Amino acid sequence: MENSNFNSLIQKGESDVLAFLEKVDLDKISSILCSLLNNKGGNLVVGVDTFQNLIGVPSDLKEDAIRNYLVNKIIPESPIELFIEKFDSKTFLLFKVWEGTKQPYIYEGNIYFRKGNQTQKATSQEISSLIHGRQKNELHWERQISFGLDWEDFDHELIHTVMNESQSNQRSSYKGNDSLEFLSHYGLFNNGSFTNACVVLFAKNPAKYLPQTRVRITEYAEGKTDKSLLRDEILEGNLFEIRNKLETYVQNMGIRSLFLSNEWRRLDFKYPEKALQEGMVNALIHRDYSLYNSHLTISSYQDSIVIINSGKLPEELKVADLRKNHRSFPVNPDIAHITFLMGYIDKLGRGTVKILEECIALNLKEPKWSSKKNEVSLTFYGPISKDKLLNTNNVKLDDAVNNAVNAIINDAVNDAVNNAVNDAVKVRLKSILRILYNHKTLALKDLIVHFNSSRPTIQRDILLLASRDLIKKTGSDRYREYELSNSLRIKIDTLDL
């Protein structure tokens, strides 16, 4: 977390979603986190007293020991993120959790609830409400029994690999070495039967029992007609097998080429691999498997890639929320948790923001999410068509330069706007500065085309950046363009690389 953001967090003071603790006390840390999980989620900062005084904690704390304690003591297992923060020459612990999907959460036999700025034991009425919600959740499709499968129908080696990996990365609370016990521990094997989620995750041939687990890949030369269809392939296998096949597919995409209209010139570009993989894995995890005709299709066109999966966004989320940090509401919590144990997904709702950032960093048009009826789609676009932005001859591609420049731009925007704008706007502001660094000067219309945004939106961004002395105007009123401010340009140009 940036220093300015950490300081802003402290200044908010304690509430039902933010708690302070002066000293490292695992008992108190656990009860507070338990209370947040049973409520709306939130943050716990250790090293700050109730009066917001910055005390700090010892710098030699063992993070792994703290994580292990929390994983083993808070029941049921929950995703808890721990960060070491440095501020004002002091060290702090920052814990982040979202509202738990398996409430009530228990610590040492007690159920805690966050009320205002206090952590208290839950009342009988609150406990009853939490249990009722839990019972409703456990009737979902994932927990239903999948009939006709025996132990030999599952990939034992894969189960063992997931069990060992989740233990070595210290995300798992299961410490044994028995595969069936591991499945039972996570609700995938109940009363001698395997659940639907277990079939999706670990069956050798899940499509035999659940045909909706298949994934279709299509590639088109131009447009969307049968004549232009270059590839039409069906992928089968459990979730991990399909994930690996999709990862290989993305890695083999290589360089894409576009021929600009009215020009004899070719434009080469490449999609960000991690962003594509993140989008595909998200679709695998969040698709609605309960529908027998559920589908997940990946369609590749000349200038875009579209991922479509059956399902809909949770009621708590809107499409606009995907462009910023948001709470995670997994449609398939059992499947999501097993993939989280392997480190494949971010349970704190940051995955979609990372997709956005990686596309913008490569000067690609912003990806677009949409949700309609029983279908959610994510579209990755190629480069924008404006010649000035497509001219990459002067773009600096050295990784060391990129990292250093990005660090300066990130700090500049975070310090300038702090919490005045949301994450999606911050991402766009940083991207504008990065583009101006690469291309020296640009007109307003170029930026509008690049971000596929309205004129008023980009105008507001420009005015905000100019008011913070991050960009400046150049040219006449009729041919107005924008470039980095002298102060920001000097910071970047004086990098010692």
SEPA-671750 format. One record per residue (C-alpha): x, y, z. Coordinates in steps of 0.1 Angstrom, whole numbers, padded with zeros to 4 digits. Layout:
<pts>
+-------+-------+-------+
!    xx !    yy !    zz !
+-------+-------+-------+
!     X !     Y !     Z !
...
+-------+-------+-------+
</pts>
This chain:
<pts>
+-------+-------+-------+
!    xx !    yy !    zz !
+-------+-------+-------+
!  0000 !  0000 !  0000 !
!  0013 !  0035 ! -0008 !
!  0023 !  0056 !  0022 !
! -0004 !  0082 !  0014 !
! -0031 !  0055 !  0012 !
! -0019 !  0039 !  0045 !
! -0020 !  0072 !  0063 !
! -0055 !  0079 !  0049 !
! -0066 !  0046 !  0062 !
! -0054 !  0054 !  0097 !
! -0071 !  0088 !  0096 !
! -0105 !  0073 !  0090 !
! -0105 !  0060 !  0126 !
! -0120 !  0028 !  0139 !
! -0154 !  0016 !  0126 !
! -0173 ! -0016 !  0119 !
! -0149 ! -0022 !  0090 !
! -0116 ! -0009 !  0105 !
! -0100 ! -0019 !  0138 !
! -0067 ! -0009 !  0155 !
! -0046 ! -0029 !  0178 !
! -0016 ! -0015 !  0197 !
!  0004 ! -0047 !  0202 !
!  0008 ! -0080 !  0185 !
! -0016 ! -0103 !  0204 !
! -0026 ! -0133 !  0184 !
! -0057 ! -0139 !  0206 !
! -0070 ! -0104 !  0200 !
! -0060 ! -0104 !  0163 !
! -0080 ! -0137 !  0158 !
! -0111 ! -0125 !  0176 !
! -0111 ! -0092 !  0157 !
! -0107 ! -0109 !  0123 !
! -0134 ! -0134 !  0133 !
! -0157 ! -0105 !  0140 !
! -0150 ! -0089 !  0107 !
! -0156 ! -0122 !  0088 !
! -0190 ! -0125 !  0105 !
! -0199 ! -0090 !  0095 !
! -0190 ! -0070 !  0064 !
! -0153 ! -0077 !  0063 !
! -0127 ! -0050 !  0067 !
! -0091 ! -0042 !  0078 !
! -0072 ! -0046 !  0110 !
! -0040 ! -0025 !  0116 !
! -0016 ! -0037 !  0143 !
!  0007 ! -0011 !  0157 !
! -0018 !  0017 !  0161 !
! -0037 !  0025 !  0193 !
! -0073 !  0035 !  0197 !
! -0063 !  0072 !  0196 !
! -0047 !  0067 !  0162 !
! -0012 !  0071 !  0176 !
!  0014 !  0053 !  0154 !
!  0032 !  0029 !  0178 !
!  0046 !  0003 !  0154 !
!  0055 ! -0034 !  0159 !
!  0088 ! -0052 !  0160 !
!  0103 ! -0055 !  0125 !
!  0115 ! -0091 !  0130 !
!  0080 ! -0107 !  0133 !
!  0076 ! -0141 !  0117 !
!  0047 ! -0137 !  0092 !
!  0045 ! -0174 !  0085 !
!  0039 ! -0182 !  0122 !
!  0011 ! -0156 !  0123 !
! -0005 ! -0170 !  0092 !
! -0003 ! -0206 !  0105 !
! -0019 ! -0196 !  0137 !
! -0048 ! -0179 !  0120 !
! -0054 ! -0207 !  0095 !
! -0055 ! -0233 !  0123 !
! -0075 ! -0213 !  0149 !
! -0103 ! -0196 !  0129 !
! -0129 ! -0221 !  0118 !
! -0140 ! -0227 !  0091 !
! -0109 ! -0218 !  0071 !
! -0111 ! -0183 !  0055 !
! -0089 ! -0162 !  0032 !
! -0070 ! -0137 !  0053 !
! -0044 ! -0115 !  0037 !
! -0015 ! -0102 !  0058 !
!  0008 ! -0073 !  0046 !
!  0038 ! -0057 !  0063 !
!  0035 ! -0019 !  0060 !
!  0063 !  0006 !  0065 !
!  0053 !  0042 !  0074 !
!  0070 !  0070 !  0093 !
!  0101 !  0047 !  0100 !
!  0079 !  0022 !  0117 !
!  0065 ! -0013 !  0109 !
!  0028 ! -0022 !  0110 !
!  0008 ! -0053 !  0103 !
! -0022 ! -0049 !  0080 !
! -0048 ! -0077 !  0078 !
! -0075 ! -0077 !  0051 !
! -0107 ! -0098 !  0050 !
! -0140 ! -0098 !  0032 !
! -0173 ! -0108 !  0045 !
! -0170 ! -0146 !  0049 !
! -0190 ! -0170 !  0027 !
! -0192 ! -0197 !  0054 !
! -0205 ! -0178 !  0084 !
! -0205 ! -0181 !  0114 !
! -0167 ! -0181 !  0119 !
! -0155 ! -0193 !  0153 !
! -0124 ! -0187 !  0173 !
! -0117 ! -0208 !  0204 !
! -0153 ! -0218 !  0206 !
! -0166 ! -0183 !  0205 !
! -0185 ! -0164 !  0177 !
! -0175 ! -0127 !  0175 !
! -0193 ! -0098 !  0158 !
! -0182 ! -0063 !  0149 !
! -0205 ! -0036 !  0162 !
! -0194 !  0000 !  0155 !
! -0158 !  0002 !  0167 !
! -0161 ! -0027 !  0191 !
! -0155 ! -0065 !  0188 !
! -0181 ! -0084 !  0209 !
! -0194 ! -0119 !  0213 !
! -0224 ! -0124 !  0190 !
! -0258 ! -0125 !  0205 !
! -0281 ! -0156 !  0201 !
! -0301 ! -0137 !  0175 !
! -0270 ! -0128 !  0155 !
! -0258 ! -0164 !  0157 !
! -0292 ! -0177 !  0145 !
! -0291 ! -0153 !  0116 !
! -0255 ! -0164 !  0106 !
! -0264 ! -0201 !  0108 !
! -0296 ! -0196 !  0088 !
! -0275 ! -0180 !  0060 !
! -0249 ! -0208 !  0062 !
! -0276 ! -0234 !  0058 !
! -0290 ! -0217 !  0027 !
! -0256 ! -0215 !  0011 !
! -0248 ! -0252 !  0018 !
! -0278 ! -0263 ! -0003 !
! -0262 ! -0249 ! -0035 !
! -0253 ! -0269 ! -0066 !
! -0217 ! -0275 ! -0056 !
! -0226 ! -0294 ! -0024 !
! -0251 ! -0317 ! -0041 !
! -0240 ! -0353 ! -0045 !
! -0228 ! -0364 ! -0080 !
! -0240 ! -0400 ! -0084 !
! -0223 ! -0429 ! -0102 !
! -0186 ! -0420 ! -0093 !
! -0161 ! -0442 ! -0074 !
! -0128 ! -0433 ! -0060 !
! -0110 ! -0446 ! -0091 !
! -0129 ! -0420 ! -0112 !
! -0107 ! -0392 ! -0097 !
! -0072 ! -0381 ! -0104 !
! -0054 ! -0392 ! -0072 !
! -0021 ! -0376 ! -0082 !
! -0037 ! -0342 ! -0089 !
! -0055 ! -0343 ! -0055 !
! -0022 ! -0351 ! -0038 !
! -0005 ! -0323 ! -0057 !
! -0031 ! -0297 ! -0047 !
! -0030 ! -0309 ! -0011 !
!  0008 ! -0306 ! -0009 !
!  0010 ! -0273 ! -0027 !
! -0017 ! -0257 ! -0005 !
!  0002 ! -0269 !  0026 !
!  0036 ! -0256 !  0014 !
!  0022 ! -0222 !  0006 !
!  0005 ! -0222 !  0040 !
! -0030 ! -0214 !  0027 !
! -0044 ! -0248 !  0038 !
! -0056 ! -0256 !  0073 !
! -0055 ! -0294 !  0066 !
! -0022 ! -0308 !  0079 !
! -0026 ! -0345 !  0071 !
! -0016 ! -0365 !  0041 !
! -0047 ! -0385 !  0033 !
! -0064 ! -0375 !  0000 !
! -0099 ! -0385 !  0010 !
! -0095 ! -0366 !  0043 !
! -0084 ! -0336 !  0024 !
! -0115 ! -0337 !  0002 !
! -0137 ! -0342 !  0032 !
! -0120 ! -0313 !  0051 !
! -0131 ! -0290 !  0023 !
! -0167 ! -0304 !  0019 !
! -0159 ! -0322 ! -0014 !
! -0166 ! -0357 !  0000 !
! -0195 ! -0361 !  0024 !
! -0211 ! -0392 !  0039 !
! -0193 ! -0415 !  0014 !
! -0202 ! -0395 ! -0017 !
! -0185 ! -0370 ! -0039 !
! -0200 ! -0336 ! -0046 !
! -0205 ! -0318 ! -0079 !
! -0176 ! -0294 ! -0071 !
! -0153 ! -0324 ! -0065 !
! -0162 ! -0337 ! -0100 !
! -0154 ! -0303 ! -0116 !
! -0121 ! -0301 ! -0098 !
! -0107 ! -0336 ! -0097 !
! -0125 ! -0361 ! -0119 !
! -0106 ! -0378 ! -0147 !
! -0134 ! -0374 ! -0171 !
! -0159 ! -0349 ! -0157 !
! -0178 ! -0343 ! -0190 !
! -0190 ! -0379 ! -0187 !
! -0211 ! -0369 ! -0157 !
! -0213 ! -0331 ! -0162 !
! -0212 ! -0322 ! -0199 !
! -0214 ! -0286 ! -0190 !
! -0178 ! -0286 ! -0179 !
! -0166 ! -0284 ! -0215 !
! -0149 ! -0253 ! -0230 !
! -0151 ! -0242 ! -0266 !
! -0124 ! -0222 ! -0285 !
! -0131 ! -0206 ! -0318 !
! -0108 ! -0185 ! -0341 !
! -0120 ! -0164 ! -0370 !
! -0099 ! -0148 ! -0398 !
! -0123 ! -0119 ! -0401 !
! -0158 ! -0113 ! -0389 !
! -0180 ! -0141 ! -0375 !
! -0190 ! -0164 ! -0403 !
! -0186 ! -0201 ! -0410 !
! -0164 ! -0192 ! -0440 !
! -0139 ! -0173 ! -0418 !
! -0137 ! -0200 ! -0391 !
! -0101 ! -0211 ! -0387 !
! -0104 ! -0232 ! -0355 !
! -0133 ! -0248 ! -0336 !
! -0121 ! -0269 ! -0307 !
! -0137 ! -0284 ! -0276 !
! -0116 ! -0288 ! -0244 !
! -0125 ! -0315 ! -0219 !
! -0110 ! -0324 ! -0185 !
! -0112 ! -0312 ! -0149 !
! -0108 ! -0276 ! -0141 !
! -0070 ! -0278 ! -0136 !
! -0065 ! -0297 ! -0169 !
! -0086 ! -0271 ! -0188 !
! -0067 ! -0243 ! -0170 !
! -0034 ! -0258 ! -0182 !
! -0046 ! -0262 ! -0217 !
! -0058 ! -0226 ! -0218 !
! -0025 ! -0214 ! -0204 !
! -0007 ! -0232 ! -0232 !
! -0032 ! -0217 ! -0257 !
! -0025 ! -0182 ! -0245 !
!  0013 ! -0187 ! -0245 !
!  0012 ! -0199 ! -0281 !
! -0007 ! -0169 ! -0293 !
!  0024 ! -0150 ! -0301 !
!  0024 ! -0118 ! -0320 !
! -0009 ! -0106 ! -0336 !
! -0009 ! -0085 ! -0367 !
! -0034 ! -0059 ! -0380 !
! -0033 ! -0040 ! -0414 !
! -0043 ! -0005 ! -0410 !
! -0071 !  0007 ! -0432 !
! -0061 !  0029 ! -0462 !
! -0024 !  0021 ! -0455 !
!  0001 ! -0005 ! -0466 !
!  0014 ! -0009 ! -0431 !
!  0012 ! -0037 ! -0406 !
!  0008 ! -0033 ! -0369 !
!  0021 ! -0060 ! -0346 !
!  0009 ! -0063 ! -0311 !
!  0006 ! -0089 ! -0283 !
! -0021 ! -0094 ! -0257 !
! -0010 ! -0095 ! -0220 !
! -0007 ! -0132 ! -0211 !
! -0014 ! -0128 ! -0174 !
! -0045 ! -0107 ! -0180 !
! -0059 ! -0133 ! -0205 !
! -0051 ! -0162 ! -0182 !
! -0067 ! -0143 ! -0153 !
! -0099 ! -0137 ! -0174 !
! -0101 ! -0173 ! -0185 !
! -0096 ! -0187 ! -0150 !
! -0122 ! -0163 ! -0136 !
! -0147 ! -0176 ! -0162 !
! -0139 ! -0212 ! -0153 !
! -0144 ! -0206 ! -0116 !
! -0175 ! -0183 ! -0117 !
! -0195 ! -0200 ! -0145 !
! -0229 ! -0213 ! -0136 !
! -0223 ! -0251 ! -0137 !
! -0258 ! -0258 ! -0124 !
! -0273 ! -0254 ! -0159 !
! -0270 ! -0286 ! -0180 !
! -0265 ! -0264 ! -0211 !
! -0240 ! -0241 ! -0194 !
! -0213 ! -0229 ! -0217 !
! -0179 ! -0212 ! -0217 !
! -0166 ! -0200 ! -0251 !
! -0134 ! -0182 ! -0260 !
! -0136 ! -0165 ! -0294 !
! -0106 ! -0150 ! -0311 !
! -0110 ! -0124 ! -0338 !
! -0086 ! -0103 ! -0358 !
! -0086 ! -0075 ! -0333 !
! -0103 ! -0089 ! -0301 !
! -0108 ! -0119 ! -0279 !
! -0141 ! -0125 ! -0262 !
! -0147 ! -0148 ! -0232 !
! -0183 ! -0156 ! -0225 !
! -0196 ! -0179 ! -0197 !
! -0230 ! -0188 ! -0185 !
! -0241 ! -0171 ! -0153 !
! -0247 ! -0136 ! -0140 !
! -0230 ! -0113 ! -0116 !
! -0239 ! -0116 ! -0079 !
! -0266 ! -0092 ! -0069 !
! -0241 ! -0073 ! -0048 !
! -0220 ! -0064 ! -0078 !
! -0225 ! -0043 ! -0109 !
! -0203 ! -0043 ! -0140 !
! -0188 ! -0009 ! -0130 !
! -0176 ! -0025 ! -0097 !
! -0153 ! -0049 ! -0117 !
! -0131 ! -0019 ! -0127 !
! -0121 ! -0012 ! -0091 !
! -0112 ! -0032 ! -0060 !
! -0143 ! -0050 ! -0048 !
! -0156 ! -0076 ! -0025 !
! -0155 ! -0112 ! -0038 !
! -0188 ! -0130 ! -0041 !
! -0179 ! -0164 ! -0056 !
! -0208 ! -0182 ! -0073 !
! -0190 ! -0215 ! -0066 !
! -0173 ! -0209 ! -0032 !
! -0159 ! -0245 ! -0029 !
! -0143 ! -0244 ! -0064 !
! -0131 ! -0209 ! -0058 !
! -0115 ! -0218 ! -0025 !
! -0096 ! -0248 ! -0039 !
! -0082 ! -0227 ! -0067 !
! -0073 ! -0200 ! -0041 !
! -0054 ! -0226 ! -0022 !
! -0033 ! -0231 ! -0053 !
! -0027 ! -0194 ! -0057 !
! -0046 ! -0192 ! -0090 !
! -0071 ! -0165 ! -0080 !
! -0072 ! -0134 ! -0059 !
! -0100 ! -0137 ! -0033 !
! -0099 ! -0100 ! -0025 !
! -0114 ! -0088 ! -0057 !
! -0082 ! -0075 ! -0073 !
! -0081 ! -0098 ! -0103 !
! -0102 ! -0076 ! -0126 !
! -0082 ! -0045 ! -0117 !
! -0050 ! -0063 ! -0126 !
! -0065 ! -0072 ! -0160 !
! -0074 ! -0036 ! -0166 !
! -0039 ! -0024 ! -0156 !
! -0020 ! -0048 ! -0177 !
! -0040 ! -0040 ! -0209 !
! -0036 ! -0003 ! -0203 !
!  0002 ! -0007 ! -0197 !
!  0005 ! -0022 ! -0232 !
! -0015 !  0007 ! -0248 !
! -0044 ! -0016 ! -0257 !
! -0080 ! -0004 ! -0255 !
! -0095 ! -0010 ! -0221 !
! -0111 ! -0045 ! -0218 !
! -0149 ! -0044 ! -0214 !
! -0171 ! -0065 ! -0191 !
! -0208 ! -0070 ! -0198 !
! -0236 ! -0089 ! -0181 !
! -0270 ! -0097 ! -0197 !
! -0296 ! -0124 ! -0190 !
! -0276 ! -0155 ! -0180 !
! -0243 ! -0145 ! -0196 !
! -0212 ! -0127 ! -0186 !
! -0186 ! -0116 ! -0211 !
! -0151 ! -0101 ! -0211 !
! -0137 ! -0086 ! -0243 !
! -0100 ! -0079 ! -0248 !
! -0093 ! -0054 ! -0276 !
! -0063 ! -0049 ! -0298 !
! -0045 ! -0016 ! -0301 !
! -0065 !  0015 ! -0309 !
! -0066 !  0026 ! -0346 !
! -0052 !  0062 ! -0341 !
! -0019 !  0063 ! -0360 !
! -0001 !  0084 ! -0334 !
! -0008 !  0059 ! -0306 !
!  0000 !  0030 ! -0329 !
!  0035 !  0043 ! -0337 !
!  0055 !  0024 ! -0312 !
!  0090 !  0031 ! -0326 !
!  0098 !  0055 ! -0297 !
!  0082 !  0034 ! -0270 !
!  0107 !  0023 ! -0243 !
!  0104 ! -0014 ! -0238 !
!  0132 ! -0021 ! -0214 !
!  0118 ! -0038 ! -0183 !
!  0139 ! -0018 ! -0159 !
!  0129 !  0015 ! -0175 !
!  0092 !  0004 ! -0175 !
!  0093 ! -0006 ! -0139 !
!  0110 !  0026 ! -0128 !
!  0088 !  0049 ! -0148 !
!  0056 !  0031 ! -0136 !
!  0068 !  0035 ! -0100 !
!  0072 !  0073 ! -0105 !
!  0038 !  0077 ! -0123 !
!  0020 !  0055 ! -0097 !
!  0034 !  0076 ! -0068 !
!  0027 !  0109 ! -0086 !
! -0010 !  0100 ! -0091 !
! -0015 !  0084 ! -0057 !
!  0000 !  0114 ! -0039 !
! -0019 !  0139 ! -0061 !
! -0054 !  0125 ! -0059 !
! -0052 !  0103 ! -0028 !
! -0087 !  0090 ! -0021 !
! -0105 !  0117 ! -0041 !
! -0113 !  0093 ! -0070 !
! -0120 !  0056 ! -0073 !
! -0096 !  0029 ! -0084 !
! -0109 !  0028 ! -0120 !
! -0102 !  0066 ! -0124 !
! -0067 !  0062 ! -0109 !
! -0059 !  0035 ! -0134 !
! -0070 !  0057 ! -0162 !
! -0050 !  0087 ! -0149 !
! -0019 !  0066 ! -0146 !
! -0024 !  0053 ! -0181 !
! -0027 !  0088 ! -0196 !
!  0006 !  0098 ! -0180 !
!  0023 !  0066 ! -0193 !
!  0010 !  0072 ! -0228 !
!  0022 !  0108 ! -0227 !
!  0056 !  0096 ! -0216 !
!  0058 !  0073 ! -0246 !
!  0043 !  0096 ! -0272 !
!  0054 !  0131 ! -0259 !
!  0022 !  0149 ! -0269 !
! -0014 !  0139 ! -0277 !
! -0047 !  0156 ! -0285 !
! -0078 !  0151 ! -0264 !
! -0095 !  0132 ! -0293 !
! -0066 !  0106 ! -0293 !
! -0072 !  0099 ! -0257 !
! -0109 !  0096 ! -0262 !
! -0104 !  0070 ! -0289 !
! -0078 !  0051 ! -0269 !
! -0100 !  0047 ! -0237 !
! -0132 !  0044 ! -0256 !
! -0146 !  0069 ! -0231 !
! -0169 !  0099 ! -0235 !
! -0154 !  0134 ! -0241 !
! -0166 !  0148 ! -0207 !
! -0149 !  0118 ! -0189 !
! -0115 !  0124 ! -0205 !
! -0118 !  0162 ! -0201 !
! -0123 !  0157 ! -0164 !
! -0092 !  0135 ! -0162 !
! -0072 !  0161 ! -0181 !
! -0083 !  0189 ! -0159 !
! -0075 !  0169 ! -0128 !
! -0040 !  0160 ! -0140 !
! -0034 !  0196 ! -0150 !
! -0046 !  0210 ! -0117 !
! -0021 !  0187 ! -0099 !
!  0008 !  0199 ! -0121 !
!  0012 !  0164 ! -0138 !
!  0005 !  0175 ! -0173 !
!  0004 !  0208 ! -0193 !
! -0011 !  0222 ! -0224 !
!  0009 !  0228 ! -0256 !
!  0000 !  0243 ! -0290 !
! -0026 !  0268 ! -0299 !
! -0063 !  0267 ! -0289 !
! -0072 !  0252 ! -0323 !
! -0045 !  0225 ! -0322 !
! -0043 !  0219 ! -0285 !
! -0023 !  0189 ! -0272 !
! -0011 !  0178 ! -0238 !
!  0023 !  0166 ! -0225 !
!  0039 !  0157 ! -0192 !
!  0046 !  0187 ! -0169 !
!  0082 !  0198 ! -0166 !
!  0085 !  0186 ! -0130 !
!  0072 !  0151 ! -0138 !
!  0093 !  0149 ! -0170 !
!  0124 !  0158 ! -0150 !
!  0117 !  0131 ! -0124 !
!  0115 !  0105 ! -0151 !
!  0144 !  0117 ! -0172 !
!  0168 !  0118 ! -0142 !
!  0163 !  0081 ! -0135 !
!  0196 !  0064 ! -0128 !
!  0192 !  0033 ! -0149 !
+-------+-------+-------+
</pts>
